Amino acid sequence: MNIWVTGTNGQVGRVLLDLLKKRGIPAFGTTHAEVDIADEKAVRQQMQKATHVINPAAYAQVDPAETEREASFRANVSGPEMLAKAAREFGTRLVHISTDYVFDGKSNRPYREEDETNPLNWYGYTKREGEIRALNAYPETCIVRVSWVFGGHGARHYVAQVLRLVSQNKTLRFVDDQIGRPTYALDFAEALIALRDCQGIYHYSNSGSLSKYAFARAIWEWAQQKSLPTICEQIVPIPSVEFPTPAKRPLFTSFDTSKVEKLISIRPWREALTDCMNRL
């Protein structure tokens, strides 16, 4: 076995590669600068060395994607399609990561894998189109949709951002009508390794739904308990209409994870958050 991890300069990719090496599983990683996954020659060159490919590489900046459409399409659509074509040719297992933003947030229950998709923004559209093209090119592809990733590599993930904000602002405002399920990057990496030989679509996140506001409060309260630097005095809940963004966000994207839970166990988001914060 030799697992190729793409996008190792991103939140999930670096955590995944480090975990594979820690476990002694043969693996290698590439960044976008090293390998453009939409480049056929570069992909074929790497694919010859791999028994499995796990693809966290993506254009994941939701708002900039609205204007940087060509770049986001190349990374989120052309890239997965190219990986799938090459994986099929070389007999390599492919796990591709997707997102909760393929849904429009209008469901009255947690989303199942077979539910109709209807992205509200360009990022969500490209991720859904990437799923479709990868599966059409290589039906044995495993698609793993994930939501609200935190605790990964770098300083852009939600926990790091909230800790920075509470150390710099006395009052903060977070939307209270966007509901979902957070996912700890380390737990997600474990899941991806476990699903490396699967096919079809799976939903994965830590258990328990909450709002962006409630998640931010939990991080802030933990920071206070641990006497971390914070000058924040209050976090105020606001509706999404008071925080307009270039890309429209779905209001409800909680996953039904019963399918993946037949294969692996998942833990509550608060337990995962505590683990993440203690590691920080």
C-alpha positions in Angstrom: 0.0 0.0 0.0 1.1 3.5 -0.8 -1.3 6.4 -0.2 -1.0 9.7 -2.2 -2.4 12.6 -0.3 -3.1 15.7 -2.3 -3.3 19.3 -1.0 -1.0 18.8 1.9 -0.7 22.5 2.5 -4.4 22.6 3.5 -6.3 22.0 6.7 -7.0 18.3 6.2 -4.2 17.2 3.9 -1.4 18.0 6.3 -3.1 16.3 9.3 -3.9 13.3 7.2 -0.3 12.8 5.9 1.1 13.3 9.4 -1.3 10.7 10.8 -0.5 8.2 8.1 3.2 8.5 8.8 2.7 8.3 12.5 0.9 5.0 12.0 3.6 3.7 9.7 1.4 3.5 6.7 3.4 4.2 3.5 2.3 7.5 2.1 3.4 10.6 0.3 1.9 14.0 -0.2 1.9 16.8 -2.7 0.9 20.5 -2.5 -0.8 22.4 -5.3 2.5 24.1 -6.1 4.1 20.6 -6.6 1.2 19.0 -8.5 -1.8 20.6 -10.1 -4.4 17.8 -9.9 -6.0 19.1 -13.2 -2.8 18.5 -15.0 -3.0 15.1 -16.7 0.8 14.5 -17.1 1.5 15.4 -13.4 -1.4 13.3 -12.1 -0.4 10.2 -14.1 3.2 10.5 -12.9 2.1 10.4 -9.3 -0.7 7.9 -9.8 1.8 5.2 -10.9 3.3 5.3 -7.4 0.0 4.9 -5.5 -2.4 2.2 -4.5 -4.8 4.8 -3.0 -5.4 8.5 -3.5 -7.1 10.7 -0.9 -8.0 14.1 -2.3 -8.4 17.0 0.1 -7.1 19.4 -2.5 -9.7 22.0 -3.3 -10.4 25.7 -3.9 -12.2 26.1 -0.5 -12.5 29.9 -0.1 -16.3 30.3 -0.5 -16.6 34.0 -1.0 -13.6 34.5 -3.4 -14.9 31.6 -5.5 -17.8 33.8 -6.6 -15.4 35.9 -8.7 -12.4 33.5 -9.1 -14.6 31.0 -11.0 -12.0 29.6 -13.4 -9.6 28.8 -10.6 -12.2 27.2 -8.4 -13.6 25.2 -11.3 -10.2 23.9 -12.2 -9.5 22.8 -8.6 -12.9 21.5 -7.7 -14.2 20.0 -11.0 -11.4 19.4 -13.5 -9.0 18.2 -10.7 -11.3 15.4 -9.3 -12.3 14.4 -12.8 -8.6 14.0 -13.8 -7.8 12.0 -10.6 -10.7 9.7 -11.3 -9.7 9.0 -14.9 -6.2 8.3 -13.9 -7.2 6.2 -10.9 -9.5 4.1 -13.1 -6.7 3.6 -15.6 -4.1 2.5 -13.0 -6.6 0.6 -10.7 -6.0 2.9 -7.8 -8.6 3.5 -5.1 -9.8 7.1 -4.9 -11.3 9.0 -2.0 -12.5 12.5 -2.8 -13.6 15.0 -0.2 -16.7 17.1 -0.8 -18.9 19.5 1.3 -22.2 20.2 3.0 -22.5 23.2 0.7 -23.8 20.9 -2.1 -27.2 21.3 -0.3 -29.5 24.4 -0.1 -30.2 24.2 3.6 -34.0 23.9 3.2 -34.4 20.4 4.6 -36.4 19.9 7.8 -34.2 16.9 8.8 -30.5 16.0 8.6 -29.3 15.4 5.1 -28.8 11.8 3.8 -26.4 10.9 1.1 -29.2 10.3 -1.4 -30.9 13.6 -0.8 -31.3 16.0 -3.7 -28.5 18.5 -4.0 -29.0 22.2 -4.9 -26.0 24.4 -4.2 -26.6 28.1 -3.4 -23.1 29.4 -4.3 -20.4 28.8 -6.9 -18.2 26.9 -4.5 -21.0 24.5 -3.7 -21.8 24.1 -7.4 -18.2 23.3 -8.3 -17.9 20.7 -5.5 -21.1 19.0 -6.6 -20.0 19.0 -10.2 -16.7 17.5 -9.1 -18.6 14.7 -7.4 -20.6 14.0 -10.5 -17.6 14.0 -12.9 -15.5 11.9 -10.6 -18.2 9.2 -10.2 -18.9 9.3 -13.9 -15.2 8.8 -14.7 -14.7 6.1 -12.1 -17.9 4.7 -10.4 -15.8 3.1 -7.7 -14.8 6.5 -6.3 -15.5 7.1 -2.7 -17.0 10.6 -2.0 -16.9 11.8 1.6 -18.8 15.0 2.3 -17.7 16.9 5.4 -18.9 20.0 7.2 -17.4 22.8 9.3 -13.8 21.4 9.6 -11.8 22.8 12.5 -8.5 22.1 14.1 -6.6 21.4 11.0 -3.3 22.7 9.6 -2.8 26.5 9.5 -4.4 29.4 11.2 -7.6 29.8 9.1 -9.7 27.1 10.7 -12.6 28.2 12.9 -11.1 27.5 16.4 -7.9 29.5 15.5 -10.0 32.4 14.1 -12.3 32.6 17.2 -9.3 32.5 19.6 -7.7 35.3 17.7 -10.9 37.4 17.6 -11.7 37.0 21.3 -8.1 38.2 22.1 -8.6 41.3 20.0 -12.3 42.4 20.4 -14.5 43.2 23.4 -17.7 42.4 21.5 -18.2 39.9 18.7 -21.2 38.9 16.6 -21.8 35.5 15.1 -24.7 34.2 13.1 -27.2 32.1 15.0 -29.3 30.8 12.2 -26.7 28.7 10.3 -26.9 25.2 11.8 -24.5 22.4 11.1 -22.2 19.7 12.6 -18.5 20.6 13.3 -15.8 18.2 12.2 -12.4 17.8 13.9 -9.7 17.5 11.3 -7.9 14.7 13.2 -11.1 12.7 13.6 -11.8 13.2 9.9 -8.3 12.0 8.9 -8.9 8.8 10.9 -12.2 8.3 9.0 -10.6 8.9 5.6 -8.0 6.2 6.4 -10.8 3.8 7.4 -12.8 4.5 4.3 -9.9 4.2 1.8 -11.3 1.0 0.2 -15.0 2.1 0.1 -17.0 3.5 -2.8 -20.1 5.6 -3.1 -21.1 8.7 -1.1 -20.7 9.1 2.7 -21.5 11.9 5.1 -19.0 12.5 8.0 -19.0 14.9 10.9 -18.8 14.8 14.6 -22.1 14.3 16.3 -24.4 17.1 17.5 -25.8 20.1 15.7 -25.4 23.7 16.7 -25.1 27.2 15.3 -21.9 29.2 14.4 -22.8 31.4 17.3 -23.0 28.5 19.8 -19.8 27.0 18.5 -18.0 30.3 18.9 -19.3 30.7 22.5 -18.1 27.2 23.4 -14.6 28.1 22.2 -14.6 31.5 24.0 -15.8 29.8 27.3 -13.0 27.2 27.0 -10.5 30.0 26.5 -11.7 31.7 29.6 -11.5 28.5 31.7 -8.0 28.0 30.5 -7.0 31.6 31.2 -6.0 32.1 27.5 -5.6 35.7 26.3 -9.0 37.2 25.8 -10.5 40.6 26.2 -13.9 39.6 24.8 -16.8 40.5 27.1 -19.7 39.3 25.0 -20.6 37.3 21.9 -23.9 38.5 20.4 -26.1 36.2 18.2 -27.3 37.8 14.9 -29.3 36.6 11.9 -27.4 36.0 8.6 -29.2 39.0 7.0 -27.1 41.2 9.3 -23.9 39.7 8.0 -24.1 39.7 4.2 -21.4 37.8 2.3 -20.7 37.6 -1.5 -21.6 33.9 -1.4 -25.0 32.9 -0.1 -24.8 30.3 2.7 -27.3 27.4 3.4 -28.9 27.8 6.8 -29.1 24.2 7.7 -26.6 21.5 6.7 -26.6 19.0 9.5 -25.7 15.5 8.2 -27.3 12.2 8.8 -24.2 10.0 9.5 -26.0 6.7 10.1 -24.4 5.2 6.9 -20.8 5.9 7.9 -21.5 4.9 11.5 -22.1 1.3 10.3 -18.4 1.3 9.5 -16.8 3.6 12.0 -17.6 5.3 15.2 -17.9 9.1 15.6 -17.7 11.2 18.8 -19.6 14.3 19.9 -18.3 17.7 18.7 -17.7 19.0 22.2 -15.5 16.0 23.1 -13.6 16.6 19.8 -13.3 20.3 20.5 -11.9 19.7 23.9 -9.3 17.4 22.4 -8.4 20.0 19.8 -8.1 22.9 22.3 -6.0 20.8 24.7 -3.6 20.1 21.8 -3.5 23.8 20.9 
